[in-house]
Every structure is written in C-alpha cells, then in structure tokens.
Amino acid sequence: MIPAMGRVAPLALSRALGACGLDVPPVQVSEHYVLVRLYIDPSTRLGEFVHETPEGMALEENLARLDCTQDYVVVIHVRGDVVDGSGVGRAQLLIASHPSELDICDGGGAVVIEPVSYLDLDNEIALVEGPLLIEGETLDGRLPLGGLGGNTFEVFPEWWQVSARAPGLDRILQGIEGASVRLMDARAEAVWSVHQVISEPVTDLVPTADPRLSVLDLLTGEGIQPDVDVDQDGFERFLDTDGDLVTDVCIDGDGERVEGEDCAEGLRFADGYNIRLVFRAEPVTPVD
C-alpha cells in the first residue's frame, strides 16, 4: 500500500493549474460509514491460523461481530478536498451509539456520534484521525483501527494502512448531481508484533483453554512464524521443544538462541506477523 503523506504532488499540481486560470474547482468529499463484518484476509499466514484452529475460528467470529452488534459501533468519517481527480484529506475514526433497536448489521441506519474516539467513556479522549490520499476511485491512508475495546481487538496494532475503492467518486468529479461516495473492497494492513501476540491469552478466545497459553504459543504450534523482519536482522523463530504447547525457545534473526518460557519478552525480539483485515462498509446517517 502507498503511504498517504508521500504522494501530495497531484493536489499541488492541480492547484497550480487552477492558479493558471484552468477551471479545476475543489470538491468536498464527506461521508460516514460504519465498519461491519471484519475478518482476517485468508491470503496471510495468520489467516491460515484463523481458518484451521478452534481458537482462530473464535477470533474470526469475534471480529465478525465487532462494530455492528455491540452497544457502540465504529464509524469512519472520510473528508477531503478533491481537485481534478486527486487530493488529500483526513479519515477520522469515531465511536457512535445506536439511537434505536435497529440492527445496523442488516444494512445501515442512524447513529449518534459520541464525543470519544475509543471506548473509554470515563475520559473524553480527543478524536483520532489519519492522513488520506484521494486519487480517482481509490482512498489510501493510515487509520487507528486498534485499541477499540474488547478482549480480542484491543491488542491489535493501533495504526493500520488502509486502502479502499470508492465507486461514485469519479461521478462526483464529473458533476453528476446526487452521486455519493461508498467505500468498497476495503482492506486494513498492519504488523502484529510478537510482544502484542504474547500479551493476548488464549482464554480470551476460548475460556476452557490452558491459561498458560498465549496466541504466540498457538501460532508456534501451528508452525506459523513471524513474516515481517522489523529489526532487519533476519527472521526470528519460536519453538516448543518439550511438547507442552508453551513456547520455550526463541531464536533471534542473527541466530542467537534464548531459552525459557518467557524468552519472547526480550526486547531483541521485535518481529511480527503481517495481518490484513477485510471489511465491508455500510453507510449510516448521523443524528443529533
């Protein structure tokens, strides 16, 4: 995916053309969406874990329920200036509540935007947002999709690279009245670090599981090793050498071996798992 802040040239060029007298008026793009039915993209090795183990299926089920059947839902507010097909803007992550018993999972509805960004209703935290690139029908940017509450989701990375198509954006640029922007084919991608993985107990997914086990132990047992070399010293590896399902040997990228059931807690182990979420976005209407 393309980092949003590194590609502002199209907007600068378009504004320069506008300064030369060419008719390229900016178009404001603004729409609310609620994320529903998130799931892990099976093209990743972590996706294999999700589909092949009971614990993974429990994780997938939790993600599928997230943001549409809970008391609060997650809404993305996309806004920005589009000039001659390209632009930059911001994508803001909001928390909303249901004003009625309407099931948003069944296709949108009305929501009330809350004055918090995360599910921390005791403290009014400033709303969070990330940079966004708008080019043709494509939206690319960074959004804070982690830490949204719930035992499963809060350990995921806080920042995700997001890419989505928005059919209709081109029609707005062509001046067709009543056209609207609708996110489709949206993906979020991030690195789930080893330290975050070991902080997630399996009992949060399967209450009857061995309380000693972390998600790292499950991944190790399935032969799924980190696939992102964060510290650029080679891929790290984690092993269960005595067959008790608990990871007890950690091998750094440079080959150094560390033993013990707490070996992965060392700062030298910085690698992680590439994780992708795919989601469908349903439009919702904010109400006062």
Phi, psi and omega in degrees: 000159188260121177302129188295319188287351181267005186224061180261000184301318181303319179293316180298319180294317181296319178293325177296319177296322177297323179293337179275003176102359178283146185273089177230070183294143177291149178241126177281128177248123182207126179203152177254142177221147173250133180280129179226153174051058174287145174209158181281131180296120183291356177285347177268158178293330176295330175297324176298319178299318181299317187277345190250354181232151177301320180294321179295320179294327176295320177297315180297321180294320178297319179295322182295329180275337188300139171073006175226336179248359180277172179295328179242150180236158180260128182238135173257129175254109181265128178211156179168169176264127177248125180234119176054040175093351182223158178180178175230155180195204180227146172244120186252134179264126183235157172251133181231160177239163181276127176276353182211187179274005181301134179275104182296336179300337184270011172125047173092192182140192182264145177223159175251121180285128181266154182278034178225157178261319176255171180280059178237084187283352177276342181227127179277098182273144178301141179299143184255147181209163180224160180292152186220136173252130178246120181215110184064238179260009187250137174244127177229140179181191179239132181227145177276089184261002179258173178067030186268014178092160184092142186296335184271313192279335190289344180270355179291164178303145182282331182245133182233142171276126187243136175225136181210149170269148180229076177305134184112335179298321179293327179290325176297317181295334179275359174085017178284120184292137176089357177292148181226156180268133179223121180289136176218163176049044185273141178224146174235136185227140179202173175256122178268104188291156178302321181295326176288323181294320181285344179278352181261107179288146180295332182296341175291336179265313181232099186305334183273001182286166177298119184295346178285339190277141171250173177298329176300319179299320179294317179296318178299317179297332179271001181076019181262111184254161177307140181239012175234115181274086187293315185267006171059037176240016184104160183285136176277154181226147183229136188228151168248103188270343183250004173077016180264011177077355180261129178298127184228000175225131178237130181244117181290167181298334179272004177097352181292134185256129178238129182252156180122148183291348177254016188297328184288350180283347181296144183295339181294339182267098189243356184288177181200185182251131173289128182229135178239137171248137173249138180218155173259140181248123178253133179290140175230160182252118177286139179237159179289000000 
